[in-house]
Amino acid sequence: MRRLAGLFFLLIPVCLAGCAPSGGEFAGLVQPEVLAKADLRYYWHVRLTLERGDEVARMYLLGDRLYCLTNHNRLLALDAARGIWLWSQVLAAKRQPVFAPVHVERVSIPGRLRIQLSPEERASSAKPFDAVILNTLTEILVLDRSTGELVSRIPFDFPASTGGTIDSTIDAEGRPTAAEHYILASSRGWYYGITLNTGLQAWGMSTGGFIIAAPVFHNGILYVAAEDNVLYASRVGRHALAVWNSLDLDSQQMHGPVSAAIHADARGVFVPCQDNRLYAFNRLTGKPLWEPYVCQQPLLDDVQVGENSIFQLVRRDGFYAIDITNGTKRWSSPDGVLVLAVVKDKTSQAYLLDQNRNIRVVEEMTGKVNAVLPMIALERFLPNTTVPAIYAATRKGHVVCIRPGAAGYLTPEVFRQRP
């Protein structure tokens, strides 16, 4: 049966042939008439102005902002709904690691922590503003989200091994509260809370192993998975207090290190582990939500969590879609790599990138493949299970947003955090 499915995958692209690049505004990309065969269209596309030698290396979607980070550590911000270029900022030296950004609402940075401040601005130096924050190995970078201005560099005295998160919660109206701390981990196996308006370390907590996966915060609790085979849950604010860990009797012991990104939301904490298992924990108690989903190889790639399904790449094994409610398999693909979007219409369609840079239009619940589109010209793809749009780019900075042909406008509601 698996062999027959593979033949089906190979036959579909013949029906959608004709994707050879041509001239015009879509030069080097799949032509619009080819996208239309799978009921897709370019919602917007834009060519970024890059410096010589600059190439798009990574893409991030935060709220309604799309960020492109180049190999020279220049961060470029776009309006994700309209494709309008907003600003760019050089963050660090070319070869220095820069970790993923986070959004922070209404952060206040006092004058003494600001890079540039005129005498006229000192009186209003603590006025809150919306920020995008990242870290390097040695410092936290605070940028004004509206202008891209580098407002502050906050050094720390340990070598960072991960990106960071913030201790912001969602209020009753669905809006994020102001964060007090930026939280990240070190190569020494500790994780720390840095107070944003003082630049000082508020607290530190230790694990028994190296930390590669970035800490994740949800609604008052911080989750950290280390290479000591343990998931830690701590209630954090001005102080940090351990709540539970996966070694507790009521929890689920893991038997391998964790190096890929984990996910936490109101439904649970989902952890890909190198013991070949995907774990699901109750976020408040640590109790298992369902039996671990067992794969044939170590889980080395980030878990993707959508509204109804969990998606997990397992190298040298396959790509799995798992029911989030009970941990059972929906379907698998031997060639799948990454979910680029999940779009609901009459049915729910997952847009799955495969190893050959094709987009497979897959029914989320059954795994039925309805179309396959070659995307060879595009080289950078955004992992995405929440916004009904595909974001991709060429290395040279041609960024595109692709949506179903019948889809309406991207509205602010689409970009709100959930669940």
C-alpha positions as CSV (number, residue, x, y, z in Angstrom):
1,M,0.0,0.0,0.0
2,R,2.8,2.4,0.8
3,R,4.4,1.8,-2.6
4,L,1.1,2.6,-4.3
5,A,0.8,5.8,-2.3
6,G,4.3,6.8,-3.4
7,L,3.4,6.2,-7.1
8,F,0.3,8.5,-6.6
9,F,2.6,11.2,-5.2
10,L,4.8,11.0,-8.3
11,L,2.0,11.1,-10.8
12,I,0.3,14.2,-9.6
13,P,3.0,16.8,-10.6
14,V,2.7,15.7,-14.3
15,C,-0.8,17.2,-14.2
16,L,0.6,20.5,-12.9
17,A,3.6,20.8,-15.1
18,G,4.6,24.1,-16.7
19,C,6.3,25.7,-13.7
20,A,9.4,26.8,-15.6
21,P,10.5,30.3,-14.6
22,S,9.8,33.1,-17.1
23,G,10.2,36.8,-17.2
24,G,8.1,39.6,-15.7
25,E,7.2,40.3,-12.1
26,F,7.2,36.6,-11.3
27,A,10.6,35.8,-12.9
28,G,12.2,32.9,-11.2
29,L,9.0,31.9,-9.4
30,V,6.1,29.5,-10.1
31,Q,3.8,31.3,-12.5
32,P,0.4,32.4,-11.2
33,E,-1.4,30.1,-13.7
34,V,0.3,27.1,-12.3
35,L,-0.7,28.0,-8.7
36,A,-4.2,28.4,-10.0
37,K,-4.3,24.7,-10.9
38,A,-4.3,24.0,-7.2
39,D,-6.6,27.0,-6.4
40,L,-3.7,29.1,-5.1
41,R,-2.6,32.6,-5.9
42,Y,0.0,35.2,-4.9
43,Y,-1.7,37.3,-2.2
44,W,1.3,39.6,-2.3
45,H,5.0,39.5,-3.3
46,V,7.8,41.9,-2.6
47,R,11.5,42.1,-3.5
48,L,13.6,43.1,-0.5
49,T,16.6,45.4,-1.0
50,L,19.6,43.5,0.4
51,E,23.2,44.5,0.8
52,R,25.8,42.9,-1.3
53,G,26.4,39.3,-0.1
54,D,23.2,39.4,2.0
55,E,20.8,36.4,1.7
56,V,17.6,35.5,3.5
57,A,18.5,32.8,6.0
58,R,15.5,32.5,8.3
59,M,11.9,33.7,8.5
60,Y,9.7,34.3,11.6
61,L,6.0,35.2,11.9
62,L,5.1,37.1,15.1
63,G,1.6,38.6,15.2
64,D,1.1,40.5,12.0
65,R,4.8,41.0,11.4
66,L,6.9,38.8,9.1
67,Y,10.7,39.0,9.9
68,C,13.5,37.9,7.6
69,L,16.9,37.5,9.1
70,T,19.8,37.5,6.7
71,N,23.1,35.6,6.8
72,H,24.8,39.0,7.8
73,N,22.4,39.3,10.8
74,R,20.3,42.1,9.3
75,L,16.6,41.8,10.4
76,L,14.0,43.0,8.0
77,A,10.4,43.6,9.0
78,L,7.3,43.4,6.8
79,D,3.6,43.8,7.3
80,A,2.5,40.1,7.0
81,A,-1.0,41.0,5.8
82,R,0.0,43.5,3.1
83,G,3.6,42.7,2.2
84,I,4.7,46.2,2.9
85,W,8.4,46.6,3.8
86,L,8.7,48.4,7.2
87,W,12.3,48.6,8.3
88,S,15.7,46.8,8.6
89,Q,18.3,46.8,11.3
90,V,21.7,45.2,11.7
91,L,21.8,43.2,14.9
92,A,25.3,41.8,15.3
93,A,28.5,40.9,13.5
94,K,28.1,38.5,10.5
95,R,29.2,35.3,12.1
96,Q,27.7,35.8,15.6
97,P,24.6,33.6,16.4
98,V,21.4,35.5,16.7
99,F,18.4,33.6,18.1
100,A,14.7,33.9,17.3
101,P,12.8,37.1,18.1
102,V,9.8,37.6,20.4
103,H,7.3,40.4,20.6
104,V,6.9,42.3,23.9
105,E,4.0,44.7,24.5
106,R,4.4,48.1,26.3
107,V,8.0,47.6,27.5
108,S,9.7,50.4,29.4
109,I,13.4,50.9,29.0
110,P,14.9,53.5,31.3
111,G,17.4,56.1,30.0
112,R,20.5,54.5,31.4
113,L,19.8,51.3,29.4
114,R,19.2,53.2,26.1
115,I,21.8,53.4,23.4
116,Q,21.0,56.9,22.3
117,L,19.0,59.5,24.2
118,S,19.0,63.2,23.7
119,P,18.4,65.5,26.7
120,E,14.9,66.3,25.4
121,E,14.0,62.6,25.3
122,R,15.2,61.8,28.9
123,A,11.9,62.9,30.4
124,S,10.0,60.4,28.3
125,S,12.6,57.7,28.3
126,A,10.5,55.2,30.2
127,K,7.4,55.7,28.0
128,P,6.2,52.2,27.1
129,F,6.5,51.0,23.5
130,D,5.9,47.8,21.6
131,A,9.2,46.0,21.1
132,V,10.8,43.0,19.3
133,I,13.5,41.4,21.3
134,L,16.2,38.9,20.4
135,N,19.4,37.7,22.0
136,T,22.9,36.8,20.9
137,L,25.3,34.7,22.9
138,T,26.1,37.6,25.2
139,E,23.4,40.2,25.1
140,I,19.7,41.0,24.7
141,L,18.7,43.3,21.9
142,V,15.6,45.5,22.3
143,L,14.2,47.1,19.1
144,D,11.3,49.5,18.7
145,R,8.8,47.4,16.7
146,S,7.4,50.4,14.8
147,T,10.7,51.9,13.6
148,G,13.3,49.1,13.9
149,E,15.4,51.4,16.1
150,L,17.9,49.5,18.3
151,V,16.8,50.9,21.7
152,S,18.9,48.9,24.1
153,R,21.6,46.3,24.4
154,I,21.4,44.4,27.7
155,P,24.5,42.3,28.4
156,F,24.4,39.2,30.6
157,D,27.3,37.3,32.3
158,F,26.7,33.8,31.0
159,P,27.0,32.2,27.5
160,A,23.5,31.8,26.1
161,S,22.5,28.5,24.4
162,T,18.9,29.4,23.4
163,G,16.7,32.1,22.3
164,G,14.3,33.6,24.8
165,T,10.7,34.0,25.9
166,I,8.8,36.6,28.0
167,D,6.5,36.3,31.0
168,S,3.5,37.9,29.4
169,T,0.0,36.4,29.8
170,I,-3.2,36.9,27.9
171,D,-5.9,39.0,29.6
172,A,-9.7,38.5,29.6
173,E,-10.0,40.4,26.3
174,G,-7.4,38.3,24.6
175,R,-4.6,40.9,24.7
176,P,-1.1,40.2,25.9
177,T,-0.1,41.9,29.2
178,A,3.2,43.8,29.6
179,A,6.1,41.5,30.3
180,E,8.6,42.0,33.1
181,H,11.3,39.5,32.3
182,Y,13.1,38.0,29.3
183,I,13.9,34.4,30.0
184,L,16.7,32.3,28.3
185,A,19.0,29.5,29.0
186,S,22.8,29.1,29.2
187,S,25.2,26.4,28.1
188,R,25.8,25.7,31.8
189,G,22.4,24.1,32.1
190,W,20.7,27.0,33.9
191,Y,17.9,29.3,32.8
192,Y,17.5,32.9,33.9
193,G,15.0,35.7,34.1
194,I,16.4,39.1,33.2
195,T,14.3,42.1,34.3
196,L,13.7,44.3,31.2
197,N,13.5,47.7,32.9
198,T,16.7,47.2,35.0
199,G,18.8,44.9,32.9
200,L,19.5,42.8,36.1
201,Q,19.1,39.1,36.6
202,A,16.0,38.4,38.8
203,W,16.5,34.7,39.3
204,G,18.1,31.5,38.0
205,M,17.1,27.9,38.0
206,S,19.3,24.8,37.2
207,T,18.8,21.6,35.3
208,G,20.9,18.5,35.1
209,G,22.0,19.0,31.5
210,F,22.8,21.2,28.6
211,I,19.8,23.2,27.3
212,I,19.3,23.6,23.5
213,A,15.5,24.0,23.2
214,A,14.3,27.5,24.1
215,P,12.2,27.9,27.2
216,V,8.5,28.3,26.6
217,F,6.1,30.4,28.8
218,H,2.4,30.0,28.9
219,N,-0.1,31.7,31.3
220,G,2.2,32.0,34.4
221,I,4.3,28.8,33.9
222,L,7.6,28.3,32.3
223,Y,8.6,25.0,30.6
224,V,12.2,24.0,30.0
225,A,13.3,20.7,28.5
226,A,17.0,19.8,28.9
227,E,19.4,17.1,27.7
228,D,19.1,15.4,31.2
229,N,15.9,13.7,29.9
230,V,13.7,16.0,32.1
231,L,10.9,18.6,31.4
232,Y,10.8,21.3,34.1
233,A,7.7,23.4,34.9
234,S,8.2,26.6,37.1
235,R,6.0,29.4,38.1
236,V,7.9,32.6,37.3
237,G,7.6,36.3,37.9
238,R,9.8,38.3,40.2
239,H,10.9,34.9,41.5
240,A,10.9,31.3,40.2
241,L,9.3,28.4,41.9
242,A,9.4,24.8,40.7
243,V,5.9,23.4,40.1
244,W,6.5,19.9,38.7
245,N,8.9,17.9,36.5
246,S,8.6,14.8,34.4
247,L,10.3,12.7,37.0
248,D,7.4,13.1,39.4
249,L,5.4,9.9,40.1
250,D,2.2,11.4,38.5
251,S,4.1,12.5,35.4
252,Q,5.7,10.7,32.5
253,Q,9.4,9.9,32.5
254,M,11.3,10.6,29.3
255,H,14.2,8.4,28.3
256,G,16.2,10.6,26.1
257,P,17.4,14.2,25.7
258,V,15.3,17.0,24.2
259,S,17.0,19.3,21.6
260,A,14.1,20.4,19.4
261,A,11.7,23.2,20.2
262,I,8.7,22.2,22.5
263,H,5.2,23.8,22.4
264,A,3.0,24.9,25.3
265,D,-0.6,26.2,25.2
266,A,-3.8,25.9,27.1
267,R,-4.2,22.3,25.9
268,G,-0.8,21.0,27.1
269,V,2.9,20.8,26.7
270,F,4.1,18.8,23.7
271,V,7.7,17.6,23.7
272,P,9.6,15.8,20.8
273,C,12.3,13.6,22.4
274,Q,15.3,11.7,21.2
275,D,14.0,8.5,22.7
276,N,11.8,8.3,19.5
277,R,8.7,9.5,21.3
278,L,6.4,12.6,21.2
279,Y,5.2,13.4,24.7
280,A,2.1,15.3,25.8
281,F,1.8,16.7,29.4
282,N,-1.0,18.4,31.3
283,R,0.5,21.9,31.7
284,L,-0.6,22.4,35.3
285,T,0.1,18.9,36.8
286,G,2.6,17.2,34.5
287,K,0.3,14.2,34.1
288,P,0.4,12.6,30.7
289,L,-2.4,13.6,28.4
290,W,-2.0,10.4,26.3
291,E,0.5,7.6,25.8
292,P,3.6,8.9,24.0
293,Y,3.5,8.6,20.3
294,V,6.2,6.2,19.3
295,C,8.3,6.7,16.1
296,Q,11.1,4.8,14.5
297,Q,13.9,7.3,15.0
298,P,14.9,10.1,17.4
299,L,12.8,13.3,17.2
300,L,15.3,16.0,16.3
301,D,13.0,18.6,14.7
302,D,10.6,21.1,16.2
303,V,7.0,20.0,16.8
304,Q,4.3,21.9,15.0
305,V,1.0,22.3,16.8
306,G,-2.2,23.3,15.0
307,E,-5.8,23.6,16.2
308,N,-6.6,20.0,15.5
309,S,-3.4,18.2,14.8
310,I,0.2,17.9,15.8
311,F,2.8,17.6,13.0
312,Q,6.2,16.0,13.5
313,L,9.0,15.3,11.2
314,V,11.1,12.2,12.1
315,R,14.2,12.0,10.0
316,R,14.8,8.7,8.2
317,D,11.3,7.7,9.2
318,G,8.5,10.0,7.9
319,F,6.3,12.9,8.6
320,Y,3.4,12.4,11.0
321,A,0.0,14.1,11.6
322,I,-1.3,13.2,15.0
323,D,-4.7,13.9,16.6
324,I,-4.1,16.4,19.4
325,T,-6.9,15.1,21.5
326,N,-5.8,11.5,21.9
327,G,-2.3,11.1,20.4
328,T,-3.4,8.7,17.6
329,K,-2.0,8.8,14.1
330,R,-4.1,10.6,11.5
331,W,-1.7,9.9,8.6
332,S,1.9,9.9,7.6
333,S,4.0,10.9,4.6
334,P,7.4,9.4,3.7
335,D,8.5,12.6,2.0
336,G,6.9,15.4,4.2
337,V,9.1,18.0,5.9
338,L,7.2,20.9,7.1
339,V,3.6,22.3,7.3
340,L,3.4,25.7,5.7
341,A,-0.2,26.5,6.4
342,V,-3.5,24.9,7.5
343,V,-6.5,26.5,5.7
344,K,-10.2,25.7,6.6
345,D,-12.9,25.9,3.9
346,K,-15.3,23.1,3.3
347,T,-12.5,20.8,4.6
348,S,-9.3,21.5,6.4
349,Q,-6.3,21.5,4.1
350,A,-2.7,21.2,5.2
351,Y,0.0,22.6,2.9
352,L,2.9,20.3,3.3
353,L,6.4,20.9,2.0
354,D,8.2,17.8,0.9
355,Q,11.8,16.8,0.4
356,N,11.8,17.9,-3.2
357,R,10.4,21.4,-2.5
358,N,6.9,20.5,-3.6
359,I,3.9,21.7,-1.8
360,R,1.4,18.9,-1.2
361,V,-2.2,20.0,-0.7
362,V,-3.3,17.4,1.9
363,E,-6.6,16.9,3.7
364,E,-5.7,17.4,7.3
365,M,-8.0,14.7,8.7
366,T,-7.4,11.9,6.2
367,G,-4.0,12.6,4.5
368,K,-5.5,12.5,1.0
369,V,-3.3,14.4,-1.4
370,N,-5.3,16.6,-3.7
371,A,-2.5,18.4,-5.6
372,V,1.2,18.7,-5.7
373,L,3.0,22.0,-6.8
374,P,6.7,22.3,-7.5
375,M,8.3,25.2,-5.6
376,I,11.9,24.7,-6.7
377,A,12.6,28.4,-7.1
378,L,11.6,29.2,-3.5
379,E,14.4,28.4,-0.9
380,R,13.2,29.6,2.5
381,F,9.9,28.5,3.9
382,L,8.1,29.6,7.1
383,P,6.8,26.8,9.5
384,N,3.2,27.8,10.1
385,T,0.1,26.1,11.5
386,T,-2.0,29.1,12.7
387,V,-2.3,31.7,9.9
388,P,-4.1,30.6,6.7
389,A,-1.3,31.7,4.4
390,I,2.0,30.3,3.0
391,Y,5.1,32.5,3.4
392,A,8.2,31.7,1.5
393,A,11.2,33.5,-0.1
394,T,14.2,33.1,-2.3
395,R,17.6,33.6,-0.8
396,K,18.0,36.9,-2.8
397,G,15.0,38.4,-1.1
398,H,11.9,37.8,-3.2
399,V,9.3,37.2,-0.5
400,V,5.8,35.8,-1.3
401,C,2.5,35.2,0.5
402,I,0.4,32.5,-1.2
403,R,-3.3,31.8,-0.3
404,P,-6.2,29.9,-1.7
405,G,-7.9,31.7,-4.6
406,A,-11.2,32.1,-2.9
407,A,-9.8,33.3,0.4
408,G,-10.7,36.8,1.6
409,Y,-8.5,39.4,3.1
410,L,-6.0,38.7,5.9
411,T,-7.6,40.5,8.9
412,P,-6.1,41.4,12.3
413,E,-8.1,38.6,13.8
414,V,-6.2,36.0,11.8
415,F,-2.9,37.0,13.4
416,R,-4.0,36.9,17.0
417,Q,-2.4,34.5,19.3
418,R,-4.2,31.2,19.9
419,P,-5.3,28.8,21.2
